[in-house]
Amino acid sequence: MARREKAETRGAGGHELTAACRVVALVGPDAFKRMERTHTLRDLLVKAHGEVDVVHYSGESAQAADVLDECRSFGLMAAHKMVVLDEADALIKEDTRPLFQRYAESPSDGATLVIRARSLIPGHLGKAIEAVGRFESCESPTESEARSWVAANALPRHKAMIDKEAADLLVERIGADLGRLDTELEKLATAAAEDNRITRELVAAFVGKSRDEEVWSIQAKLLSSGAAQRLAEVRHLMDVNRTPATLILWALNDMARKLHSLTRIITSGGNPYQMTYKLKLFGGSDKAFIEAARTLDPARALTILRAGVDADRRSKSGLADAERAVEIAVLRLPRSAPASVNK
C-alpha cells in the first residue's frame, strides 16, 4: 500500500495543484499570486486531510536543515503539515540546492513543502519538484489579464458587480498589480454597498489619478507660475504628495519636448494649433504651451530639452540628486502669459 501511495504522489506532479503534491514551488515577482496559490493549496490539503498544521520559515534567516527537518518530523496534532519557505531564493543557493533536491526526490508523505521565491532557476531541482508536485510560475499579469481578473473576481471576492468601463479605468489608474487591485476592489465594494455595483464614476471618485493625469496637472500648473511658485509647487509634490522626483523630471522633459516641437512649427511659419492633438495638448493647455513656445527659439528649446534629458540620465545613474535636478529643470522652463492661460 505504501509503495502504491508513493507512486500516486509522484504521478501527481507537474500538471495541476492537488492535495497529492508534496513539494510546490511558487516562483515569480507577483507576491499576490504566490499567496493566493498557497491559500488554494491549503484548502485542498484541509479537504483531503482534515486539520493541517502550517509552519512558516524565512529564507533570509532559516537554515536549510531546519526547514527540511520540519518537513520530515511528525505533527503533534494535525494529520498533515504544510511547511512554507518564503524568500526561498535567499536560502536555496549553490551549497544548499542539493539538499532540497534530495528531499524532493524522497519527500515525506506527512508534509507538503511550499517554496515561495521571486526568482529561482528550476534546473534539476525543478524536475525533482515536478515529479512529486508542481513548479509554478507567478509572473505579473498584463493589463489585459488584470482587467479580466478584476471582472471575474469582484463578485466572488467582494460581493459587488463591476462594469466593464469601471474595470478598465481601475486598471488604468492602478496598473496590473493584483494585490493593489484587490485592495481597491474591497474599498469600492464597500462604497457601492447600496446597489452592489461598481461604476466608472465610483472608480473615478475613489481611486487616485493615473500617471498621465498627474503629469498633465503638473505641466498645467508650472507653465502659468513664476519661479518661486514653481519651486513651491514641486516641493509640495515631492514632500507632501510623495510624487517621485523621477516622475516630475519625466513631466518636465515631456514639456520641453513639446515646447521644442512648437518652436520649430512657429519659426517655420506653420500653425502650432495643428500640432496640439499630435502633442496631446488637451483641456486648454494648448494655449499655455503655444504662448510659452513663442518666447523661445528652437535652439534655446533644444538646449532646455538636452539639459533635462542629461539630468534625468545622471540622476538615474546616481551621479546627481533627482530632487535637485527637478528644482534646476523647473527654473529653465519659459512662462506663458497668465492672460492666455485663463482664456
KEKE-3310 file (N, C-alpha, C; in steps of 0.2 Angstrom, whole numbers, plus 5000, padded with zeros to 4 digits):
npx = (5004:5010:5019:5011:5005:5015:5019:5008:5008:5020:5016:5007:5013:5017:5006:4994:4988:4986:4980:4989:5001:5018:5029:5029:5033:5032:5035:5040:5038:5026:5019:5006:4999:5007:5003:4990:4989:4995:4985:4975:4981:4982:4968:4965:4972:4967:4954:4957:4964:4959:4962:4976:4993:5002:5017:5029:5044:5057:5068:5078:5083:5082:5089:5094:5093:5085:5072:5070:5071:5059:5050:5051:5048:5035:5019:5011:4998:4989:4985:4992:5005:5009:5023:5030:5041:5047:5055:5063:5073:5084:5089:5090:5103:5119:5126:5116:5106:5107:5103:5089:5085:5088:5078:5066:5067:5064:5052:5043:5028:5019:5019:5019:5029:5031:5038:5042:5047:5054:5063:5069:5080:5074:5081:5089:5083:5070:5065:5064:5055:5043:5041:5035:5026:5023:5030:5027:5024:5023:5021:5019:5004:4998:4991:4979:4976:4974:4963:4953:4954:4950:4936:4932:4933:4928:4914:4914:4924:4921:4908:4902:4896:4905:4906:4911:4918:4922:4931:4941:4945:4950:4961:4968:4972:4978:4986:4993:4994:4989:4987:4986:4975:4965:4964:4959:4947:4940:4938:4930:4919:4914:4910:4900:4889:4875:4869:4877:4886:4899:4903:4910:4910:4911:4924:4932:4929:4935:4947:4964:4972:4979:4995:4997:4987:4991:5004:5000:4993:5003:5011:5002:5000:5014:5017:5010:5015:5026:5044:5046:5034:5034:5045:5039:5028:5033:5041:5030:5024:5033:5036:5024:5014:5021:5025:5036:5052:5058:5047:5042:5052:5052:5040:5044:5053:5045:5037:5047:5050:5038:5038:5049:5045:5035:5041:5048:5038:5032:5043:5045:5034:5022:5006:5004:4993:4988:4996:4993:4985:4993:5003:4997:4990:4978:4963:4963:4977:4984:4985:4992:5005:5008:5009:5020:5030:5031:5040:5052:5066:5070:5083:5086:5076:5079:5091:5086:5079:5089:5097:5088:5086:5099:5100:5091:5096:5108:5103:5097:5108:5114:5123:5118:5107:5090:5080:5086:5089:5076:5072:5081:5078:5065:5066:5072:5062:5051:5039:5021:5010:4999:4986:4984:4983:4971:4961)
npy = (4994:5006:5008:5010:5022:5030:5030:5036:5048:5054:5053:5064:5076:5091:5094:5100:5109:5099:5090:5080:5084:5085:5093:5110:5123:5140:5153:5168:5186:5191:5193:5192:5183:5172:5171:5168:5156:5148:5148:5142:5129:5126:5125:5113:5104:5104:5099:5086:5080:5085:5093:5104:5108:5123:5129:5142:5148:5159:5162:5171:5170:5157:5140:5128:5114:5115:5118:5107:5097:5100:5096:5083:5078:5072:5079:5086:5088:5089:5079:5082:5092:5108:5116:5131:5140:5156:5169:5161:5161:5167:5157:5145:5141:5138:5129:5124:5119:5106:5099:5102:5097:5083:5080:5083:5072:5062:5064:5068:5059:5065:5078:5094:5104:5121:5131:5148:5161:5175:5173:5159:5147:5133:5120:5104:5103:5109:5099:5088:5093:5094:5080:5076:5086:5102:5115:5131:5146:5162:5175:5193:5199:5204:5220:5218:5205:5208:5216:5207:5199:5207:5209:5196:5193:5202:5200:5187:5188:5200:5203:5212:5218:5223:5236:5235:5247:5252:5243:5244:5257:5256:5248:5255:5266:5260:5250:5234:5227:5214:5213:5226:5230:5221:5226:5239:5235:5230:5242:5249:5241:5242:5255:5255:5249:5250:5247:5237:5238:5242:5257:5266:5280:5279:5273:5283:5293:5287:5282:5285:5297:5293:5290:5298:5308:5314:5319:5328:5337:5343:5349:5359:5367:5372:5379:5391:5398:5408:5409:5407:5401:5390:5382:5380:5373:5361:5356:5354:5344:5334:5333:5333:5327:5316:5313:5305:5311:5307:5305:5318:5324:5318:5323:5336:5335:5330:5341:5350:5344:5345:5359:5362:5356:5364:5377:5375:5373:5386:5395:5391:5396:5389:5383:5382:5377:5366:5356:5352:5341:5330:5332:5329:5339:5344:5350:5364:5367:5369:5382:5388:5382:5385:5399:5400:5394:5404:5412:5407:5401:5388:5384:5387:5380:5367:5366:5367:5355:5345:5347:5343:5330:5325:5328:5319:5307:5307:5307:5295:5287:5289:5299:5312:5321:5318:5326:5339:5340:5342:5354:5363:5360:5365:5378:5382:5382:5391:5404:5405:5418:5424:5429:5422:5409:5409:5410)
npz = (5000:5004:4994:4983:4986:4986:4973:4967:4972:4966:4953:4952:4950:4941:4933:4939:4953:4967:4982:4983:4980:4985:4986:4982:4971:4970:4960:4956:4952:4957:4971:4976:4968:4972:4986:4984:4978:4987:4997:4990:4989:5003:5006:4998:5005:5018:5015:5010:5021:5033:5048:5047:5050:5049:5045:5045:5037:5035:5021:5022:5035:5040:5042:5030:5035:5046:5040:5032:5041:5048:5039:5038:5051:5062:5064:5079:5082:5070:5056:5044:5038:5032:5026:5024:5015:5014:5004:4997:4988:4994:5002:4995:4987:4979:4988:4996:4988:4983:4994:4995:4983:4985:4995:4988:4980:4988:4996:5012:5017:5025:5025:5016:5006:5003:4992:4991:4980:4973:4962:4954:4948:4939:4935:4939:4951:4949:4941:4949:4959:4951:4948:4960:4963:4960:4950:4949:4939:4944:4937:4934:4929:4912:4907:4901:4906:4919:4919:4915:4926:4937:4932:4934:4947:4956:4960:4966:4976:4983:4983:4974:4959:4944:4932:4915:4910:4922:4927:4917:4919:4932:4931:4923:4931:4943:4938:4933:4945:4955:4969:4974:4966:4971:4984:4981:4975:4986:4994:4985:4984:4996:4996:4987:4993:4993:4981:4976:4965:4955:4948:4934:4937:4951:4953:4948:4957:4969:4967:4965:4954:4937:4931:4919:4920:4932:4928:4918:4926:4933:4923:4918:4929:4931:4920:4921:4931:4942:4946:4960:4963:4956:4961:4974:4971:4966:4977:4986:4979:4980:4994:5001:4993:4990:4977:4966:4962:4950:4942:4941:4935:4923:4918:4916:4906:4896:4894:4889:4877:4870:4869:4861:4849:4846:4845:4833:4823:4824:4821:4808:4801:4802:4808:4825:4832:4824:4828:4841:4844:4840:4849:4861:4868:4878:4885:4887:4889:4878:4873:4883:4882:4868:4870:4878:4870:4861:4866:4865:4855:4843:4845:4859:4865:4862:4869:4882:4883:4881:4892:4902:4899:4901:4914:4919:4916:4923:4936:4937:4936:4948:4949:4951:4962:4962:4966:4967:4954:4948:4954:4947:4934:4933:4934:4922:4912:4901:4903:4901:4897:4909:4906:4894:4898:4905:4896)
capx = (5000:5014:5023:5007:5003:5021:5019:5002:5011:5025:5012:5003:5017:5018:5000:4989:4989:4982:4982:4994:5008:5022:5033:5026:5037:5028:5041:5039:5038:5019:5018:4999:4998:5010:4999:4983:4990:4996:4979:4972:4984:4980:4961:4965:4975:4962:4949:4960:4967:4956:4966:4983:4997:5005:5023:5032:5051:5060:5074:5083:5086:5082:5094:5091:5092:5079:5066:5069:5069:5052:5046:5052:5045:5028:5015:5009:4991:4986:4987:4996:5009:5012:5029:5030:5048:5047:5061:5067:5079:5089:5092:5092:5109:5123:5128:5110:5102:5107:5099:5082:5084:5087:5072:5061:5067:5061:5048:5039:5021:5015:5021:5019:5034:5029:5044:5040:5053:5054:5066:5073:5081:5072:5086:5087:5078:5063:5062:5063:5049:5038:5039:5031:5022:5022:5034:5023:5027:5019:5023:5015:4999:4997:4985:4973:4974:4972:4956:4949:4954:4945:4929:4930:4934:4924:4908:4915:4928:4919:4901:4900:4897:4909:4905:4917:4921:4925:4936:4946:4948:4953:4967:4972:4974:4982:4991:4992:4996:4983:4986:4983:4968:4961:4963:4954:4940:4937:4936:4925:4913:4911:4907:4894:4886:4868:4867:4882:4888:4905:4903:4916:4910:4913:4931:4934:4929:4938:4954:4969:4974:4984:5002:4997:4983:4995:5009:4996:4991:5010:5013:4997:5002:5020:5018:5007:5018:5033:5050:5045:5028:5036:5049:5035:5024:5037:5042:5024:5023:5038:5037:5018:5010:5025:5026:5043:5056:5059:5041:5041:5058:5049:5035:5047:5056:5040:5036:5052:5050:5033:5039:5054:5042:5031:5045:5050:5032:5031:5048:5044:5028:5016:5001:5005:4987:4988:5001:4991:4982:4998:5007:4992:4989:4971:4960:4965:4984:4987:4986:4998:5011:5010:5011:5027:5034:5033:5045:5058:5068:5072:5090:5085:5071:5083:5096:5082:5077:5095:5099:5083:5087:5105:5099:5087:5101:5113:5100:5096:5114:5117:5128:5115:5101:5084:5076:5089:5088:5069:5072:5085:5075:5059:5068:5074:5056:5048:5032:5016:5007:4993:4980:4982:4981:4964:4956)
capy = (5000:5012:5009:5012:5029:5034:5031:5040:5055:5056:5054:5069:5082:5095:5096:5104:5109:5095:5088:5074:5087:5085:5099:5115:5129:5146:5157:5174:5193:5193:5191:5191:5176:5167:5170:5165:5149:5145:5148:5136:5123:5124:5122:5107:5099:5103:5095:5079:5078:5087:5098:5105:5112:5127:5132:5147:5150:5164:5160:5176:5169:5150:5136:5123:5108:5116:5118:5100:5093:5101:5093:5076:5077:5072:5085:5084:5087:5088:5073:5084:5098:5112:5120:5137:5144:5162:5172:5154:5162:5169:5151:5139:5143:5133:5124:5121:5117:5098:5096:5102:5092:5076:5080:5082:5065:5057:5069:5065:5058:5068:5086:5097:5109:5126:5135:5154:5165:5179:5170:5153:5143:5126:5115:5098:5104:5109:5092:5084:5095:5092:5073:5075:5091:5107:5121:5135:5152:5168:5181:5198:5199:5210:5224:5214:5199:5211:5218:5200:5196:5212:5207:5189:5192:5207:5197:5181:5190:5206:5203:5218:5218:5229:5237:5234:5253:5253:5239:5247:5263:5254:5245:5261:5270:5256:5246:5227:5224:5211:5215:5233:5230:5218:5231:5244:5232:5230:5248:5251:5237:5245:5262:5253:5244:5250:5243:5232:5239:5247:5260:5270:5286:5277:5272:5290:5297:5284:5279:5291:5299:5289:5293:5303:5313:5318:5323:5334:5343:5346:5353:5364:5372:5375:5384:5398:5400:5411:5404:5405:5397:5383:5379:5379:5368:5354:5354:5352:5337:5329:5332:5332:5322:5310:5311:5303:5316:5305:5306:5325:5326:5315:5328:5342:5334:5330:5348:5353:5341:5348:5366:5362:5355:5370:5382:5374:5375:5393:5399:5390:5399:5385:5384:5377:5373:5360:5351:5351:5334:5325:5333:5328:5345:5345:5354:5371:5368:5371:5390:5390:5379:5389:5406:5399:5392:5410:5416:5404:5399:5381:5382:5388:5375:5361:5367:5365:5348:5341:5348:5339:5323:5324:5327:5313:5301:5307:5305:5288:5283:5290:5305:5318:5321:5319:5332:5344:5341:5344:5361:5366:5360:5368:5385:5383:5382:5398:5405:5408:5424:5422:5430:5417:5403:5409:5411)
capz = (5000:5005:4988:4978:4988:4984:4965:4965:4974:4961:4946:4953:4949:4935:4929:4942:4960:4971:4988:4982:4979:4991:4985:4977:4971:4968:4959:4951:4955:4959:4978:4977:4965:4977:4992:4983:4976:4994:5000:4987:4991:5010:5006:4996:5010:5023:5012:5010:5027:5039:5051:5044:5053:5044:5048:5041:5038:5030:5018:5024:5042:5042:5040:5026:5039:5050:5036:5029:5047:5050:5034:5040:5058:5063:5068:5086:5082:5064:5052:5039:5039:5027:5028:5019:5015:5010:5001:4996:4984:4998:5005:4990:4983:4976:4993:4999:4982:4983:5000:4993:4978:4988:4999:4983:4977:4993:5001:5017:5015:5030:5024:5009:5007:4999:4991:4988:4979:4967:4956:4956:4942:4940:4934:4942:4957:4946:4938:4955:4961:4946:4949:4966:4965:4955:4949:4945:4938:4946:4934:4934:4923:4908:4909:4898:4910:4925:4918:4915:4933:4940:4930:4936:4955:4960:4963:4971:4982:4987:4983:4970:4952:4942:4925:4911:4910:4928:4927:4913:4922:4938:4929:4920:4937:4947:4935:4933:4952:4958:4976:4975:4963:4976:4990:4979:4974:4993:4996:4980:4985:5002:4994:4982:4997:4992:4975:4975:4958:4955:4941:4932:4941:4958:4952:4947:4964:4975:4966:4963:4947:4934:4930:4914:4923:4937:4924:4915:4930:4935:4917:4918:4934:4931:4914:4922:4938:4942:4948:4967:4964:4953:4966:4980:4968:4965:4983:4988:4976:4982:5001:5004:4989:4989:4970:4965:4959:4944:4938:4940:4930:4916:4916:4914:4900:4891:4892:4885:4870:4867:4868:4856:4843:4844:4842:4826:4819:4824:4817:4801:4799:4802:4813:4830:4834:4821:4831:4848:4845:4840:4855:4866:4872:4879:4891:4887:4890:4871:4873:4888:4878:4862:4872:4881:4865:4857:4870:4864:4848:4843:4848:4866:4867:4862:4875:4888:4882:4881:4899:4906:4897:4904:4922:4921:4915:4929:4942:4937:4937:4954:4948:4953:4966:4957:4968:4965:4946:4947:4955:4942:4927:4933:4933:4915:4908:4900:4907:4897:4900:4913:4902:4889:4902:4908:4891)
cpx = (5004:5017:5018:5005:5009:5021:5013:5005:5015:5021:5008:5006:5016:5012:4996:4991:4984:4984:4988:5001:5012:5027:5030:5031:5033:5033:5039:5038:5031:5018:5010:4997:5001:5006:4993:4984:4992:4990:4975:4974:4982:4973:4961:4967:4970:4956:4951:4962:4964:4960:4973:4987:5001:5011:5027:5040:5052:5067:5080:5086:5086:5088:5090:5089:5086:5073:5065:5068:5062:5048:5046:5049:5038:5025:5012:5002:4987:4989:4992:4999:5010:5017:5030:5037:5047:5054:5066:5074:5085:5093:5094:5097:5113:5125:5122:5105:5101:5103:5091:5080:5083:5081:5066:5061:5064:5057:5044:5032:5017:5016:5020:5024:5032:5035:5042:5046:5051:5057:5070:5074:5079:5077:5084:5082:5071:5061:5060:5056:5043:5036:5035:5026:5021:5027:5030:5025:5021:5021:5017:5010:5000:4991:4978:4971:4972:4965:4951:4949:4950:4938:4927:4930:4930:4918:4910:4919:4925:4912:4898:4901:4901:4908:4912:4921:4925:4931:4942:4949:4952:4960:4972:4975:4979:4987:4989:4995:4990:4982:4983:4976:4963:4959:4958:4947:4936:4934:4930:4918:4910:4907:4901:4889:4878:4866:4872:4885:4893:4904:4909:4916:4913:4921:4934:4935:4933:4945:4958:4970:4979:4990:5001:4993:4987:5001:5006:4995:4998:5011:5008:4999:5008:5021:5015:5010:5025:5038:5048:5039:5030:5040:5044:5030:5027:5039:5036:5023:5027:5038:5030:5014:5014:5026:5034:5046:5057:5053:5040:5046:5055:5044:5038:5050:5051:5038:5041:5052:5044:5034:5044:5050:5038:5035:5047:5044:5031:5036:5048:5038:5022:5011:5002:4999:4985:4992:4998:4988:4988:5003:5003:4992:4981:4969:4962:4973:4987:4989:4992:5005:5013:5012:5018:5032:5036:5038:5052:5060:5070:5078:5089:5081:5075:5088:5092:5081:5083:5097:5094:5085:5094:5104:5095:5092:5106:5110:5099:5102:5118:5122:5125:5109:5095:5080:5079:5089:5081:5069:5076:5081:5068:5060:5070:5068:5054:5041:5027:5013:5000:4987:4979:4980:4974:4959:4952)
cpy = (5006:5014:5012:5020:5033:5035:5036:5047:5058:5057:5060:5076:5085:5097:5101:5104:5104:5093:5083:5077:5087:5091:5104:5121:5135:5152:5162:5181:5195:5190:5189:5184:5170:5165:5166:5158:5145:5144:5142:5130:5121:5121:5115:5102:5098:5098:5087:5076:5080:5093:5098:5110:5116:5130:5136:5148:5155:5162:5165:5174:5161:5146:5130:5116:5109:5115:5111:5095:5094:5097:5085:5074:5076:5077:5082:5084:5085:5082:5075:5090:5102:5117:5125:5140:5150:5164:5166:5156:5165:5163:5146:5142:5137:5127:5121:5118:5109:5095:5096:5098:5085:5075:5079:5075:5060:5061:5065:5065:5063:5076:5088:5104:5114:5131:5142:5158:5169:5176:5164:5148:5136:5121:5108:5098:5105:5103:5088:5086:5093:5085:5072:5080:5096:5113:5126:5143:5157:5174:5186:5198:5205:5214:5221:5209:5202:5214:5212:5198:5201:5210:5201:5189:5197:5204:5192:5183:5196:5207:5210:5216:5224:5230:5237:5241:5255:5249:5241:5253:5261:5252:5251:5265:5266:5252:5238:5224:5221:5213:5221:5233:5226:5223:5236:5242:5232:5236:5250:5247:5240:5251:5260:5249:5244:5246:5237:5232:5244:5250:5264:5277:5285:5276:5279:5294:5294:5282:5285:5291:5294:5293:5299:5309:5317:5322:5329:5339:5346:5351:5360:5370:5376:5380:5391:5401:5404:5407:5402:5400:5390:5379:5376:5373:5361:5352:5351:5345:5332:5327:5330:5326:5315:5308:5310:5309:5314:5306:5314:5327:5323:5320:5334:5341:5333:5337:5351:5350:5344:5355:5366:5361:5361:5376:5381:5375:5383:5397:5397:5393:5395:5387:5379:5374:5367:5354:5349:5344:5329:5326:5331:5334:5346:5349:5361:5372:5370:5378:5391:5387:5383:5396:5405:5398:5399:5414:5413:5403:5392:5379:5382:5382:5368:5361:5365:5358:5344:5342:5344:5332:5321:5323:5321:5307:5301:5305:5298:5284:5285:5296:5311:5317:5322:5325:5338:5346:5343:5352:5365:5366:5364:5376:5387:5384:5389:5398:5408:5414:5422:5423:5425:5410:5403:5410:5405)
cpz = (5000:4998:4983:4980:4985:4976:4963:4967:4968:4954:4946:4951:4942:4932:4932:4950:4964:4978:4988:4981:4986:4992:4980:4977:4967:4966:4954:4955:4958:4966:4979:4974:4970:4983:4990:4981:4983:4997:4997:4989:4998:5010:5004:5001:5016:5021:5012:5017:5034:5042:5048:5048:5048:5048:5043:5043:5033:5028:5020:5031:5044:5039:5036:5030:5043:5046:5034:5035:5049:5045:5036:5047:5058:5066:5074:5086:5076:5060:5046:5041:5032:5029:5022:5020:5010:5009:5000:4992:4988:5002:5000:4985:4981:4982:4996:4994:4982:4989:4998:4987:4980:4992:4994:4980:4981:4998:5007:5015:5019:5030:5017:5010:5001:4998:4988:4987:4973:4961:4958:4950:4943:4940:4936:4948:4954:4944:4944:4958:4957:4946:4955:4968:4959:4955:4945:4945:4940:4943:4934:4928:4919:4910:4906:4903:4917:4925:4918:4923:4938:4939:4933:4944:4959:4964:4968:4977:4986:4986:4979:4963:4949:4934:4921:4911:4916:4929:4923:4916:4929:4937:4926:4926:4942:4944:4936:4940:4955:4965:4977:4972:4968:4982:4987:4978:4981:4995:4991:4982:4992:5001:4990:4986:4995:4987:4973:4968:4958:4948:4940:4936:4949:4958:4952:4953:4969:4973:4963:4956:4944:4933:4925:4916:4928:4933:4921:4920:4933:4929:4917:4923:4933:4925:4916:4929:4937:4945:4955:4967:4961:4958:4972:4977:4968:4972:4987:4985:4979:4990:5004:5000:4988:4982:4969:4960:4951:4939:4936:4934:4923:4914:4913:4907:4894:4889:4888:4878:4867:4865:4862:4849:4841:4842:4835:4821:4819:4820:4810:4798:4799:4808:4819:4833:4830:4824:4838:4849:4845:4846:4862:4871:4873:4885:4892:4888:4883:4871:4877:4885:4873:4865:4875:4875:4861:4860:4869:4856:4848:4846:4856:4869:4867:4867:4881:4888:4884:4889:4903:4905:4901:4912:4924:4921:4921:4935:4943:4938:4943:4954:4950:4957:4962:4959:4966:4957:4944:4948:4950:4935:4927:4932:4926:4910:4907:4903:4902:4901:4903:4910:4897:4892:4903:4902:4890)
residu = (MET:ALA:ARG:ARG:GLU:LYS:ALA:GLU:THR:ARG:GLY:ALA:GLY:GLY:HIS:GLU:LEU:THR:ALA:ALA:CYS:ARG:VAL:VAL:ALA:LEU:VAL:GLY:PRO:ASP:ALA:PHE:LYS:ARG:MET:GLU:ARG:THR:HIS:THR:LEU:ARG:ASP:LEU:LEU:VAL:LYS:ALA:HIS:GLY:GLU:VAL:ASP:VAL:VAL:HIS:TYR:SER:GLY:GLU:SER:ALA:GLN:ALA:ALA:ASP:VAL:LEU:ASP:GLU:CYS:ARG:SER:PHE:GLY:LEU:MET:ALA:ALA:HIS:LYS:MET:VAL:VAL:LEU:ASP:GLU:ALA:ASP:ALA:LEU:ILE:LYS:GLU:ASP:THR:ARG:PRO:LEU:PHE:GLN:ARG:TYR:ALA:GLU:SER:PRO:SER:ASP:GLY:ALA:THR:LEU:VAL:ILE:ARG:ALA:ARG:SER:LEU:ILE:PRO:GLY:HIS:LEU:GLY:LYS:ALA:ILE:GLU:ALA:VAL:GLY:ARG:PHE:GLU:SER:CYS:GLU:SER:PRO:THR:GLU:SER:GLU:ALA:ARG:SER:TRP:VAL:ALA:ALA:ASN:ALA:LEU:PRO:ARG:HIS:LYS:ALA:MET:ILE:ASP:LYS:GLU:ALA:ALA:ASP:LEU:LEU:VAL:GLU:ARG:ILE:GLY:ALA:ASP:LEU:GLY:ARG:LEU:ASP:THR:GLU:LEU:GLU:LYS:LEU:ALA:THR:ALA:ALA:ALA:GLU:ASP:ASN:ARG:ILE:THR:ARG:GLU:LEU:VAL:ALA:ALA:PHE:VAL:GLY:LYS:SER:ARG:ASP:GLU:GLU:VAL:TRP:SER:ILE:GLN:ALA:LYS:LEU:LEU:SER:SER:GLY:ALA:ALA:GLN:ARG:LEU:ALA:GLU:VAL:ARG:HIS:LEU:MET:ASP:VAL:ASN:ARG:THR:PRO:ALA:THR:LEU:ILE:LEU:TRP:ALA:LEU:ASN:ASP:MET:ALA:ARG:LYS:LEU:HIS:SER:LEU:THR:ARG:ILE:ILE:THR:SER:GLY:GLY:ASN:PRO:TYR:GLN:MET:THR:TYR:LYS:LEU:LYS:LEU:PHE:GLY:GLY:SER:ASP:LYS:ALA:PHE:ILE:GLU:ALA:ALA:ARG:THR:LEU:ASP:PRO:ALA:ARG:ALA:LEU:THR:ILE:LEU:ARG:ALA:GLY:VAL:ASP:ALA:ASP:ARG:ARG:SER:LYS:SER:GLY:LEU:ALA:ASP:ALA:GLU:ARG:ALA:VAL:GLU:ILE:ALA:VAL:LEU:ARG:LEU:PRO:ARG:SER:ALA:PRO:ALA:SER:VAL:ASN:LYS)
# end
